[in-house]
Amino acid sequence: MRLIFLGTPDFAIPALRAIHASGHTIVAVITQPDKEGKRLVMTPPAVKVEAERLGLPVYQFASLRKEGVELVRSLSPDVMVTAAFGQILSQELLDIPTHGVFNVHGSLLPKYRGSSPIQTALLQGEKQTGVTIMRTAYAVDSGDIILKKELPILPEDTAGTLFDKIASLGAEGIVEALDLLEKGKITYTPQDHSQATFCKMITKEDAEIFSNTQAEKACLMVRAYSPWPIAYLTAGGERLKVYQAEAAAKQGEQGTFFAQNGELFVNLQSGALHLISVQAENKKRMSGSDYLRGHQAILEKRIG
């Protein structure tokens, strides 16, 4: 089969590699434009770097729906595959491939449609997640399901570890789906739209832990916002990033800090947060106990 692969970040690389290794013919890889990084150096998307390493033709568009329709049409794809491409495809694009567009989505649809399914599953305290291979429809993540693969969420999982696991699981799933299509054995199951839940795009502001945040919720935030944007507290006008934490018993007024056995804690609405690994502004990441030794004044501050 002739296919076009559309993806941008690291999440899409396992799927690209797996499809390439499977023998299906990738006629083009489409990704986002290079971005300006530090010192005005242009940084290419991870998928571009990998595609070039594999010797595949790469095309970049700021808006595929505005700039790339004729290219896609000229390549006559049997199917297109998307994995974290980062752009919404027009109906015109969806209609070009003979068999439509297959998408690798990081949740068990119809749960957690949208741009942050992995983080949201963690924030909601889910014990299980997975990947869905679906045929894309114009409405966000609403297309027919081809297959699902489940994955347990472990207590130590963060968004970073789950991204890697789900990316690998998605790679297996998309090759399986393409093989089923080639063999004429593929089936499409409509989603139960009444069961759909949605998740939004994550911002840095979402990651702030306030004094009225419950301790267990704060722990979920620490895991969900790692490796980006990183959960944080604001104390005395300064941010303190929290890389690792656990719930503990409350000892004092809401919003205040306290020390116990050389460890640093902050009181929240219900319970306290043991700050195991932190990073102050313009400082290196360190243990909460090391931070406390050099910043005893934190015990006189409070968070909002």
C-alpha positions, 0 to 999 in steps of 0.5 A: 500500500502507498501511504503518507505519514503525518507526525511531528514530535517524538511521540510519532517516531515509534509509529513511523519506524514500525510502519517503515520496518513493516514493508508498507510503502511510505511515499512521503512524510509530512510534518510541521516547519522547523522552529526557532530555538535558542540563539536563533537556531532553527530546530527541525521536528523530531519526525523530520530528523527520523524520516531523513535518517530513514531516507524518506521524502519529507515535506513541511507545511505550516498549514497542510489544508491551505498549502499541501492539498495538491501535493497529497492528491498527486501522491495518490495515497491508499491511506494516510496515518497521523500521529501527533501531527498537530494540525486539523485536517480538512474534509478535502484532505480526509477524502483523498486517500482511498481508505481514509486517514488512520490516527494513533490516539493516546487514550481508550476512545471515546474517553479523553478526546482532544489534545492532552489525553495522557495528562488528563488520564493521570489527573483523573487518577485513572488506573488504566489507559491505552491507545486507539487506532481510529479512522479520522472523521472531521469532528475531533477524535470522533471517527470509527474505532479500528482497534484498541490496546490497553495499558495499566497506569503504574503508581510511578508513571508520569506523563513522560513515561506514559508517552513512551509506553503509549507511543510504542503501543501505538506503533504496534497498533497502527501496523496491525491496523494497516495489515488488516486493511491490506488483507481485507479483514479490517472492521470499523466500529462507531464510537458511542458519542454519549460516552465521550469525554474531552480534554483541553490543551495544557498550559503552564498556568494549569500546573500551579498548586494552590493552598486549596488544592487537595494533597492527592490531587497535587500528587496527580498534578506532579505526575501529569505535568512531568516532563512539561510544564512541571507542577509548581508552587508560588511562595513569596512571589517566587516559583518552586517547581515540584518534580516529585512529591507524595501526600502526607499528614497536615501539620499547620495552617493551609498554605504554610510550610513545615519541616519534619525530620529534615524534610520539607512539606507544605500544608494544603486544603486536605493533607500536606505535600511532601516535597521530595524533589524541587527546583527554585528559580534559576537553580538546579533541581535538588531534593527537598531536604537539600533545598530546606537546608539552604532556604530555611526562610521558606518556613516563614512563607506561604502559598496562595 
